[in-house]
Amino acid sequence: MPDGEVVRTRDWQPDARAWLGRLGIVLFMLVAAVRELGGAGAVLGNHVVIRIAPGRYAVVAHLRRRSVRVRAGDRVSAGQQIAECGNTGNTTEPHVHVQLSDSAHPAFAAGLPMAFRLADRTTGVPANGEFLPHDR
């Protein structure tokens, strides 16, 4: 992710317990339907929004409660840790969700294309278990 400026953070939502088995998935779907009534913030859980260019924002979501290390107005650099992986928002297991959008307000944003620079310096999507390099 390129350097940018933090424009929004959320850090107070508690992490959910991991859901187990098929029954857990059914229960999750019911809870997720209710969670969506809370809007985009409830679906994203704890998150950070970074302005990386005019009209281009990186959203990093489902972050661990009280792990966000940046605040609105902070400058961040590629490779800098901004938070920890969590299980907040619309999620069944701990993971990090990353997306690019055209607005800092997720409820009104449209997604933008994204590619990763891979270890061989090409761009694409990493394979399962492949790590993304960083230059810093």
N, C-alpha and C positions, 0 to 999 in steps of 0.2 A: 504494500500500500504506500502511495507517495506521502510526503510530508503534508501537514495540514494544520488546521485550527479546530479545536474542540468547540462545538456549538451547543451541545446538549448531552446531559448524562442523566441516568437514573440508576440508583444503587440501593434502594431500600426493600425491594421485594424479596421475600424469603425463598430459598431454593425448595423445590418440590422433591418429594421422595421419588425414586425411580419406580416406574410401573413394572409389574411382573406379569408375564404370561398373557394369554388371550383375554382373560377377564379384565386385566389391567388396561389393555388397549380399549376395550369397550367403555370402561369407566372413564378413561382419559378423553375419549371422544365426547362423552356427555359433559365433562368438566370444561373441555376446550370450547364447546358451543357457548357455554355461559361466560367463559373468559373473554370471548370475542365481543361480548356486549360491552366490555370495559374499554374497547377501542384498541388502536394500534399499540399503545404503550403497554397494555396488559398482555398482548400477544407477544411483543418483543421481550418482555420482562426487563431486567436490568440491562441497560445498553449505553453505548457511546455513539454519538454522531459527530463525524469529522468533516469539515469543509476542505476538500482537496483541490478544488478549482471553482470558478464561478459556475453555479448551476450543477455542481457535481459533489455529492456527499457520500461518504462511506459510513455504513451502519454496521456496528458490531453488537450482537445481541445474545441473550440468554446467559448473561454474565453472573458470576457468583455474587451473592449478597455481600455488600461492604468491601468488595475487592477492587472497585474502580479507583485508579490511581491518578486520574486527571480530572480537571474541572473545565467548565465553559470558559473560553478565552485562552486556555493553554495551547502552546504550539507543541506539536508532536512530530516525531521523525519515524521514518520507516524502520522497523525492527525494535522500536521501543515498546516495552510492555505497558499496556494501558489498563489491564484488568486480568481476572482469572476466569477460566472456563466454569460455567455454572449450569443450573437446571431451573431457570426462571422463565416465566411466560408460557407460551404454547409449546411445550416440549415434554417428551416422555423420558428422556435420558440426558445426562450432561453432555453438552456440545456447544460449539461457538458457531453462530450464524453470521455470515458476512454478506453484505450486498451493497451495490452502488445505486444511488437514486438521484433524481433531479431536484429534490427538496429536503430541507432539514426536518420537515414535519412528515413522519412516516405515513400518517393517515391520508395525506394528499399527494404523496410522491409516486412517481412512475419509476420502475426499475430501469437500469442502464446496463449495457453489456459489460462483462468483466472477463479478464484473462489473467493468468498467473505466469510469472517468469519462472520457469522450471530450472532444475539443476544444470541442464545442458544448455541453458541460456535461450531456449525456445519458449514460446508461450503456449498455454493450453490449460488443461485441468489435471491436477496431480492424480496419480494412480493411488489406490488404496495402500496406505502405509508409507507413501512417499513424502518426504519432508520438503518444504519450500526453503530455498536458500535466502539469506539476507546479507546485504553488503556491509552491515555495520556491526 
